[in-house]
Amino acid sequence: MIESRCGVRCDICERKKDVKCLGCINMSKPFWGGECHVKSCSEQRGYNHCGQCNEFPCDTLSNMGKAEGYDPLLKIEQCKKWLIG
C-alpha cells in the first residue's frame, strides 16, 4: 500500500498523531500548511509516488529532509519497494 508520494511510511510514523497528519495522499496540503515540492511534482505528473518517475531519484527527493537531519535514502528505498510491488 502506497502511503506517501516520497516514500515516507506513514503507518510507522511516530509524529503522525502529534501533528494531525493524515498522510499526504489524503491531504491537499502537508500538515505544516506549506507546499511539499515532492508531493506537488508527483501529483502533477500523475504518479502515485516518486518511484514511478523516469527521473527517480531526482535532486528534490534526494535532498528532502537533509537539512533537518533526515536520511532521504530511506524514502528512496521505500519508493523502490513500492515500484516492485
Summary of the structure (lengths in Angstrom):
residues: 85
radius of gyration: 12.0
end to end distance: 8.7
largest distance: 34.6
contacts: 213
relative contact order: 0.19
helix: 45%
strand: 0%
